[in-house]
Amino acid sequence: MEEILKYAEQKNLIVSKEAISLLQKQDNWASILDELEKDGQLFVEPHILEKKLTRTKMSQTKPSIEIRKSSFNAQAKDRAPEFRIMTEYDVTGQSHCEGKVDDFLRLFRSKFKLLSNMLKERHNLSPTDISSLKAIPKNENVDIIGMVNKKWTTKNNHIAYEIEDLEAKCIVLIMERDKELMKKGERVLEDNVVGIKGAKIGDDFIIIKEIYWPDLPIGSPRSIQDEVYSGGTSDFHIGSNTYLEKPVAKWLKFLNGEGLTEKQKDKVGKLQYLFVNGDNVSGVGVYPGQFDELVIKDLYKQYEAFEDVMLQIPEYIQIFICPGQHDAVRRAEPQPAIPKEFMPRLYAQRNFHFISSPSWVETEGLKNLIYHGASIHDLISNVSFLEMDKPHEGMIELLKKRDLMPKYGGRNPYVPESKDYMVIKEVPDLVWIGDMHHNGYGTYRGTTVINGGTWEAQTDFQKKIGHHPTPGVFPMVNLKTRQISETYFMRNNLQREIDAEKINETEGGKA
């Protein structure tokens, strides 16, 4: 480290600790610093260093690793990818929670402050503190912002909430006769932060006239100048007896341009980024009786098989892998990246990147939110009009709430980290999710949501609850047009394109 610091000082470069850690892994670190000096770089951060390494060494691989080299003339081979893992939103290596009461208090206070500040930016909301209600005359209109503490249905079928801010609490009520507002009120869950417009009828009692979410700003899908594709996939569940090995083999041939028409080769050859959204292996002991459903009963061997699949993807594709509930990380969210010990061969490759769930990656200037999607289950179980076979609609509901932790104390556990990783602090251009084993696409206020489905056949549990997955479907997004295309690997490589306009500005149109 000292040698690198001295050399950087000679070059008038200021190198961060994280960048030094990356440089220590490079035999030619001196020449890399020389190039950065020539580029006129002053501060050397990890994302700058990663971009330099990607541009100059994309074709280099570790000699002991066998990687399938693409045999067709893929355009993505000849262009330098531009990406940045947004480490400020990644919990990997940043988890310091002790699980104390103060940790939970800090988490919920942070959540309230972040989301209430978003609500305060709304032009149609002029909130007052709940503690100030007593000074407002009865029957006056009033706006407040609060976190839902309790929710119940009254004996007259009104919906009631106890909501609180940092100083006080009050009761707010949706009248049963207001059918539209009653439907909207179903979406409000405990721990949601909402804006309320209503009429004061008591010192701590308001009749609701309207409910507001932090929400995304109104916008149109952003695009780039080059025709570059991103793809998403999820839920391989390797090791399970329902893992679909043959369709995965067809998918790998597709990515390598084998047996395709020239038109198909042209498209797949522009695939630059791939997001792999969790439940990469089936795991061991994840649920009772699982052991009998495994064909690979050793967790390390499951990951070896997963590596065998991933290493057959062309080396020019940048691959981002996040965990799910079945992976070798903690069950509670936010989940850190899968450790190196489980996938050493993939960690040795420059085009594989291991990220948390949730996490953010910037590609070609567009911001991608990557999330396995576990909290959507709690959302669906509490909101009657959301369904597992429309996972994008559940994700769009989370975008409106600007929160990936819609309800604490449900099926999905959370860790009270010192930093809130579950609030959606920025506006994503694309959101990549999985977990539901069902493809689904929607665009809301310029943000496109993609669920990459699964590579696992219908399980016994899914049969019991009547859920029909859509295995073997691979979606790609053209970042120039924001058009989504699908390829089916259980239907003779059927392909179709989805008109972005048909899903634009909807609650999440099913494709």
C-alpha positions in Angstrom: 0.0 0.0 0.0 2.8 2.4 0.9 4.5 1.9 -2.4 1.3 2.7 -4.3 0.7 5.8 -2.2 4.2 7.1 -2.8 4.0 6.5 -6.5 0.6 8.2 -6.6 2.0 11.2 -4.7 4.8 11.5 -7.4 2.1 11.6 -10.0 0.0 14.2 -8.1 -2.8 11.7 -7.7 -5.1 11.5 -4.7 -6.2 7.8 -4.3 -9.0 6.7 -2.0 -8.7 3.7 0.3 -11.2 1.7 -1.8 -9.2 2.5 -5.0 -6.0 1.4 -3.4 -7.6 -2.0 -2.5 -8.4 -2.4 -6.2 -4.9 -1.4 -7.3 -3.3 -3.9 -5.0 -4.9 -6.6 -7.0 -3.3 -5.4 -10.2 0.2 -6.4 -11.2 0.5 -3.4 -13.5 -0.8 -0.8 -11.0 2.0 1.6 -11.9 1.1 1.8 -15.6 -2.6 2.3 -14.6 -1.7 5.3 -12.5 0.5 6.5 -15.4 -2.5 6.4 -17.7 -4.7 8.2 -15.2 -2.1 10.9 -14.9 -2.1 11.3 -18.7 -5.9 11.5 -18.6 -5.6 14.5 -16.3 -7.2 12.7 -13.4 -6.7 14.2 -10.0 -8.9 12.1 -7.7 -8.9 8.3 -8.1 -12.1 6.7 -6.9 -13.2 3.1 -7.3 -15.7 3.8 -10.2 -13.0 5.7 -12.1 -10.6 2.9 -11.6 -13.1 0.2 -12.6 -13.9 2.1 -15.8 -10.2 2.3 -16.6 -9.7 -1.4 -16.0 -12.8 -2.2 -18.1 -11.6 -0.2 -21.0 -8.1 -1.4 -21.1 -8.4 -5.0 -20.0 -11.8 -6.3 -21.1 -10.2 -9.1 -23.1 -8.0 -10.3 -20.3 -9.0 -13.3 -18.2 -7.4 -15.5 -15.6 -5.6 -18.3 -17.4 -7.0 -21.1 -15.1 -10.6 -20.2 -16.0 -12.4 -21.5 -19.0 -14.7 -19.0 -20.5 -16.8 -19.4 -23.6 -15.6 -16.8 -26.2 -18.3 -15.6 -28.5 -17.9 -16.9 -32.0 -20.0 -14.3 -33.8 -19.2 -10.7 -34.5 -21.0 -9.0 -31.5 -21.0 -5.2 -31.6 -20.8 -5.1 -27.8 -17.3 -6.7 -28.0 -16.0 -3.6 -29.7 -17.4 -0.9 -27.5 -16.3 0.1 -24.0 -19.1 -0.3 -21.5 -19.8 2.6 -19.2 -21.1 1.6 -15.8 -20.7 2.5 -12.1 -21.9 0.4 -9.1 -23.4 3.1 -6.8 -21.6 1.9 -3.7 -23.3 4.5 -1.6 -26.5 2.4 -1.8 -24.9 -1.0 -1.3 -24.9 -2.6 2.2 -22.1 -5.0 1.4 -19.3 -4.6 4.0 -21.3 -1.7 5.5 -23.5 -3.6 8.0 -22.8 -2.6 11.6 -26.3 -3.1 13.1 -26.5 -4.6 16.6 -30.3 -5.1 16.6 -30.9 -2.8 19.6 -34.1 -0.8 20.2 -32.2 2.4 19.4 -31.3 0.9 16.0 -34.9 0.4 15.1 -35.8 3.9 16.4 -33.1 5.4 14.3 -34.2 3.4 11.2 -37.9 4.6 11.4 -36.9 8.2 12.2 -34.6 8.1 9.1 -37.3 6.7 7.0 -39.8 9.3 8.1 -37.5 12.2 7.5 -36.5 11.0 4.0 -40.0 10.3 2.8 -41.6 13.3 4.5 -39.1 15.6 2.8 -40.2 14.1 -0.6 -43.8 14.8 0.3 -43.1 18.4 1.3 -41.9 19.0 -2.3 -45.4 18.3 -3.6 -47.0 21.6 -4.8 -50.5 20.5 -3.7 -49.5 19.7 -0.1 -48.9 22.4 2.6 -48.4 20.3 5.7 -48.5 21.4 9.3 -47.1 19.5 12.3 -49.5 17.1 14.0 -48.8 18.9 17.3 -50.2 22.1 15.8 -53.7 20.7 15.1 -55.1 22.0 18.4 -54.5 25.6 17.2 -56.5 25.1 14.0 -60.2 25.8 14.2 -62.7 22.9 13.9 -63.9 22.0 10.4 -60.9 23.8 8.8 -59.1 22.1 6.0 -55.6 20.8 7.0 -52.7 19.0 5.5 -50.4 16.7 7.5 -47.6 14.2 6.9 -47.2 11.1 9.1 -46.2 7.5 9.4 -49.0 5.0 9.8 -48.8 3.4 13.3 -52.0 1.5 13.3 -54.8 0.6 10.8 -58.2 -0.8 11.4 -61.8 -0.9 10.1 -64.4 0.7 12.4 -67.8 -0.9 13.2 -69.3 1.4 10.6 -66.9 0.1 7.9 -64.8 3.2 7.8 -61.0 2.8 7.5 -59.1 4.4 10.4 -55.4 5.1 10.9 -53.3 6.3 13.7 -50.5 8.3 12.2 -47.6 10.1 13.8 -44.7 12.4 13.1 -41.7 13.0 15.3 -43.6 14.9 17.9 -47.3 13.8 18.0 -50.0 11.5 16.7 -53.6 11.7 15.6 -56.5 9.7 14.1 -57.5 10.0 10.5 -60.5 8.4 8.9 -61.8 7.5 5.4 -65.6 7.5 5.3 -67.2 4.3 4.0 -69.3 6.2 1.5 -66.2 7.5 -0.3 -65.7 4.4 -2.4 -62.7 5.7 -4.5 -60.8 6.8 -1.4 -61.7 3.5 0.3 -60.0 1.7 -2.5 -57.0 4.0 -2.3 -56.9 3.5 1.5 -56.5 -0.2 1.1 -53.0 0.5 -0.3 -52.0 2.3 2.9 -50.1 -0.1 5.2 -48.6 0.2 8.6 -45.3 2.0 8.5 -46.1 3.8 5.2 -45.3 7.6 5.2 -48.2 9.5 3.6 -49.5 13.0 3.1 -53.1 13.6 4.2 -55.4 16.4 3.0 -58.6 16.5 5.1 -60.9 18.4 7.5 -60.2 18.7 11.2 -63.2 17.6 13.3 -61.4 17.3 16.6 -58.1 18.2 18.2 -56.6 15.0 17.1 -59.1 13.8 14.5 -59.2 14.4 10.7 -61.6 13.2 8.0 -59.5 12.3 5.0 -60.2 14.0 1.6 -57.1 12.8 -0.2 -54.0 10.7 0.3 -50.6 11.4 -1.2 -47.5 9.3 -1.7 -43.9 10.5 -1.9 -44.1 9.1 -5.4 -41.9 9.6 -8.5 -41.9 12.9 -10.3 -43.8 12.9 -13.6 -41.3 12.2 -16.4 -40.7 10.4 -19.7 -38.4 7.4 -20.2 -34.8 8.6 -20.7 -32.7 7.0 -23.5 -29.2 6.9 -24.9 -27.8 7.6 -28.4 -26.3 4.1 -29.0 -28.3 1.0 -29.6 -27.2 -1.0 -26.5 -29.2 -3.7 -24.7 -29.6 -4.7 -21.1 -31.1 -8.0 -20.1 -32.6 -9.4 -16.9 -33.0 -12.8 -15.5 -33.7 -14.4 -12.1 -34.4 -17.4 -10.0 -32.3 -20.2 -11.5 -32.7 -22.2 -8.3 -29.8 -24.5 -9.3 -29.8 -27.6 -7.2 -33.6 -28.0 -7.2 -35.3 -31.0 -8.9 -37.4 -28.4 -10.8 -34.4 -26.5 -12.3 -34.8 -26.4 -16.1 -31.4 -27.3 -17.3 -32.3 -27.7 -21.0 -33.9 -24.3 -21.5 -30.9 -22.7 -19.7 -28.6 -24.5 -22.2 -30.7 -23.0 -25.1 -30.4 -19.6 -23.5 -26.6 -19.9 -23.3 -26.5 -20.8 -27.0 -28.7 -17.8 -27.8 -26.3 -15.4 -25.9 -23.4 -16.9 -27.9 -25.2 -16.4 -31.2 -25.5 -20.1 -32.0 -28.3 -21.1 -34.4 -29.6 -17.6 -34.8 -30.6 -15.6 -37.9 -28.5 -12.6 -38.8 -31.2 -10.3 -37.4 -31.2 -12.2 -34.1 -27.4 -12.1 -34.0 -27.4 -8.4 -34.5 -29.7 -7.9 -31.5 -28.1 -10.3 -29.1 -24.7 -9.0 -30.1 -25.6 -5.6 -28.7 -26.3 -7.0 -25.2 -23.9 -5.2 -23.0 -25.4 -5.6 -19.5 -27.1 -8.5 -17.7 -28.8 -8.3 -14.3 -29.2 -11.6 -12.4 -31.7 -11.0 -9.7 -31.3 -13.5 -6.9 -32.2 -17.0 -5.9 -29.3 -18.1 -8.0 -29.2 -21.5 -6.3 -31.9 -23.4 -4.4 -30.0 -23.4 -1.1 -30.1 -26.0 1.7 -32.6 -25.9 4.6 -34.4 -22.8 3.3 -37.8 -24.4 4.2 -39.0 -27.6 5.8 -38.7 -30.7 3.6 -36.5 -29.0 1.0 -33.7 -31.5 1.3 -35.8 -34.2 -0.4 -36.4 -31.8 -3.3 -32.7 -31.2 -4.1 -30.6 -33.0 -6.7 -27.5 -31.1 -5.4 -27.6 -31.3 -1.7 -24.3 -29.4 -1.0 -24.5 -25.6 -1.1 -21.0 -25.2 -2.4 -21.7 -27.6 -5.3 -24.8 -25.7 -6.1 -22.7 -22.6 -6.6 -20.2 -24.6 -8.6 -23.0 -25.5 -11.0 -24.2 -21.9 -11.1 -20.6 -20.8 -11.9 -20.5 -23.4 -14.8 -23.6 -21.7 -16.3 -22.4 -18.2 -15.8 -19.0 -18.8 -17.3 -20.5 -19.8 -20.6 -21.9 -16.2 -21.1 -19.8 -14.1 -23.5 -17.0 -12.3 -21.7 -17.9 -8.9 -23.0 -21.2 -8.8 -21.2 -21.1 -7.1 -17.8 -23.0 -9.3 -15.3 -24.4 -8.0 -12.0 -25.5 -10.6 -9.5 -27.6 -9.9 -6.5 -28.8 -12.4 -3.8 -32.2 -13.7 -2.9 -33.7 -15.5 0.0 -32.3 -18.9 -1.2 -28.7 -17.5 -1.5 -25.9 -17.9 1.0 -26.5 -14.6 2.7 -28.7 -13.4 5.6 -32.5 -13.7 4.9 -33.2 -10.2 6.3 -33.0 -7.2 4.0 -31.0 -5.4 2.9 -29.0 -8.4 1.8 -25.3 -8.1 1.2 -23.6 -9.5 -1.9 -22.9 -13.3 -2.0 -19.4 -13.9 -0.6 -16.4 -14.8 -2.7 -16.0 -18.2 -1.0 -19.1 -19.5 -2.8 -18.1 -18.3 -6.3 -14.3 -17.9 -6.5 -14.2 -18.5 -10.2 -16.7 -15.7 -11.0 -15.0 -13.3 -8.6 -11.8 -13.9 -10.6 -13.5 -12.4 -13.8 -13.6 -8.8 -14.6 -17.1 -8.8 -16.1 -18.8 -10.3 -13.0 -20.0 -7.9 -10.3 -21.5 -8.9 -7.0 -24.0 -6.5 -5.5 -26.5 -6.3 -2.6 -30.3 -6.5 -2.8 -31.3 -3.8 -3.2 -28.5 -2.0 -5.0 -28.0 0.5 -7.8 -25.9 0.5 -10.9 -25.5 3.3 -13.4 -25.1 2.0 -17.0 -24.6 4.4 -20.0 -25.8 7.2 -17.7 -29.1 5.4 -16.9 -29.8 4.4 -13.3 -30.8 0.8 -12.6 -32.4 -0.3 -9.3 -31.7 -4.0 -8.7 -33.9 -5.8 -6.2 -34.8 -9.4 -5.7 -38.3 -8.4 -4.7 -39.1 -10.2 -1.5 -41.1 -7.4 0.1 -43.6 -7.5 -2.8 -45.0 -10.7 -1.2 -46.1 -8.7 1.9 -47.6 -6.0 -0.3 -49.6 -8.5 -2.4 -50.9 -10.2 0.7 -52.2 -6.9 2.1 -53.6 -5.3 -1.1 -56.4 -7.3 -2.7 -56.0 -6.0 -6.3 -52.2 -6.9 -6.6 -51.3 -10.3 -7.9 -48.2 -12.5 -8.1 -48.7 -12.9 -11.9 -48.4 -9.1 -12.3 -45.2 -8.5 -10.2 -44.5 -5.2 -12.0 -47.6 -3.7 -10.5 -46.4 -4.5 -7.0 -43.1 -2.9 -7.8 -44.8 0.2 -9.2 -46.7 0.4 -5.9 -43.4 0.4 -4.1 -42.1 3.2 -6.4 -45.1 5.3 -5.5 -44.3 4.7 -1.8 -40.6 5.3 -2.6 -40.0 2.5 -0.1 -38.8 -1.1 -0.5 -39.8 -1.8 3.1 -43.6 -1.2 2.9 -44.5 -3.0 6.1 -42.4 -4.0 9.1 -43.3 -7.2 10.9 -44.7 -9.1 7.9 -43.2 -12.2 6.3 -40.2 -10.4 5.1 -37.6 -9.5 7.8 -35.5 -6.3 7.8 -32.2 -5.3 9.6 -32.2 -1.8 11.2 -29.0 -0.6 9.6 -27.6 2.8 10.5 -28.2 3.9 7.0 -31.6 3.4 5.3 -31.0 1.2 2.2 -34.7 0.5 1.5 -36.0 4.0 0.8 -35.8 4.7 -2.9 -33.8 7.9 -2.6 -33.3 8.5 -6.4 -35.5 8.1 -9.4 -34.5 5.0 -11.3 -34.7 4.7 -15.0 -35.0 0.9 -14.9 -35.9 -1.5 -12.1 -34.9 -5.1 -12.3 -36.7 -7.6 -10.0 -37.3 -11.3 -9.6 -38.7 -13.6 -6.9 -42.3 -14.0 -8.3 -41.2 -16.5 -11.0 -43.3 -14.5 -13.4 -42.3 -12.2 -16.2 -43.9 -8.8 -16.1 -43.2 -5.3 -17.5 -44.5 -1.8 -16.9 -43.5 1.8 -17.2 -44.5 4.4 -14.6 -43.6 8.0 -14.9 -40.6 7.2 -17.1 -39.3 4.3 -15.0 -39.5 0.9 -16.6 -39.9 -2.2 -14.4 -38.8 -5.6 -15.6 -39.2 -9.0 -13.9 -37.0 -11.6 -15.6 -39.1 -14.6 -14.6 -37.4 -17.9 -13.6 -35.6 -21.0 -14.8 -37.5 -23.3 -12.4 -40.7 -25.3 -13.3 -43.8 -25.0 -11.2 -43.1 -26.2 -7.6 -45.5 -28.1 -5.4 -46.1 -25.0 -3.3 -47.0 -23.0 -6.3 -49.5 -25.6 -7.4 -51.1 -25.5 -4.0 -51.6 -21.7 -4.1 -52.6 -21.7 -7.8 -49.6 -19.7 -9.1 -48.4 -20.4 -12.6 -44.8 -19.3 -13.3 -43.5 -18.3 -16.7 -40.1 -20.1 -16.9 -37.6 -19.8 -19.8 -38.4 -16.2 -20.9 -35.6 -13.8 -21.3 -36.3 -10.0 -21.6 -34.0 -7.4 -23.1 -34.4 -3.7 -23.2 -33.1 -1.5 -26.0 -31.6 1.5 -24.1 -31.9 3.7 -27.2 -35.7 3.1 -27.8 -36.6 1.6 -24.3 -38.4 -1.1 -26.2 -38.6 -4.5 -24.5 -38.1 -7.8 -26.5 -38.7 -11.3 -25.2 -37.2 -14.6 -26.2 -38.9 -17.9 -25.1 -36.6 -20.9 -24.6 -39.4 -23.4 -24.0 -41.3 -22.5 -27.2 -38.7 -23.0 -29.9 -37.0 -19.6 -29.4 -40.1 -17.6 -30.1 -39.4 -13.9 -30.0 -41.6 -10.9 -29.7 -41.2 -7.2 -29.1 -43.3 -5.2 -26.7 -44.1 -1.6 -27.7 -42.9 0.6 -25.0 -45.8 3.0 -25.7 -48.3 0.3 -24.7 -46.9 0.0 -21.2 -45.9 3.7 -20.8 -47.6 5.7 -18.1 -49.8 2.8 -16.9 -50.2 1.2 -13.5 -48.1 -1.5 -15.0 -49.5 -3.1 -18.2 -49.0 -6.9 -18.3 -47.0 -7.8 -21.4 
